[in-house]
Each structure stands twice: as C-alpha cells, then as structure tokens.
Amino acid sequence: MFAGSGEVYAVGPTGIAWRPSGSWQADDGYRPIAEGTYELRWNRDGGTLTVRGSEVNPVMDGLHGVDCN
C-alpha cells in the first residue's frame, strides 16, 4: 500500500501560481484526476474543485475553493 496526493493551483493572468489553493490525500496511490472522479465548477468569483474517491480508494480533503482574484 502507498498513499497518493495532489494539489490544486489557481493560475492568475500572469500564468504563474505562487502556492497551492489546496491539496488532497488518496489511499493506495489512487489518482482521482486521472480517473475522472472530480468536478470543477466556475462562477464569477472563482470555482470549486471536488475530488472524489470510493469506499475502497478514499480521498481525504477533497473539496477546494479556487480563488481567481
């Protein structure tokens, strides 16, 4: 067994992201973005990234706000 992880970055008009907006941990090296088990929603003020796993491959800290200001 091994853990997987990932980070989300909001990239501004310069194309540079200085720090991650959030991160997650996944069990057994599960890769939720590669598996398509995520949802990204946008509105005027930014967005929300929801990263999901399953009972077998849980994802911890899977909800992230993405501030684009």
N, C-alpha and C positions, 0 to 999 in steps of 0.2 A: 504494500500500500504506500501511496505517496500523495501529497497534497498538491493541488493546483491553485493558481491565483491569477488575478488580473487587476488592471487599473483602468479607470476612465479619465480622459483628459478633455477639457474644453479648450479648443484652439481658437484664439481671437483673430482679428483681421490681419495681424502680422504673420499668422501661420505658426506661431510659437506658443507652446503650452509650458508654463513655468513649473506647475506642480499638478499632481492628480487631483481630480474632484472627488474621487472615491476609489475604493478597492474592494475586492471580494476574495473569499477563500472557497475552494471546492474540494470535495473528498475524492480520493482515488485518482487524482490528476484529471478530473472531468473538465472539459473545455466548453463552457456554455455558449460562448460566441461562435466557435467553430461548429457546434451542434445546432445552432439556430434557436436556442432556448432563451432568447432575450427579446425585449421590446423597447424601442426608443420612440418616445413621443415628444413633439415640439409644440411650444406655444410662443407667444410674443416675448415672454420674459426668460425663456430658456427651455429646458427639457427635463425629462425623467427617463433614466435608463433602469429597467427592471431586468435582472439576471436571475434565471430560474434553474433549478436542478430537479431532482426527483427524490423519492424516498431512498433509493439505492445510492444516488450521487447528489447529496445535498449541497447547496450553495449558501454560504453564510454572508450576511451583509449584502444582499442582492438588490437593494433599492437605492438609487443615487440621483440626486438633483444635479443638473448640468447648467451652471450659470454662464450665460453668454454675454454678460455685460462687461 
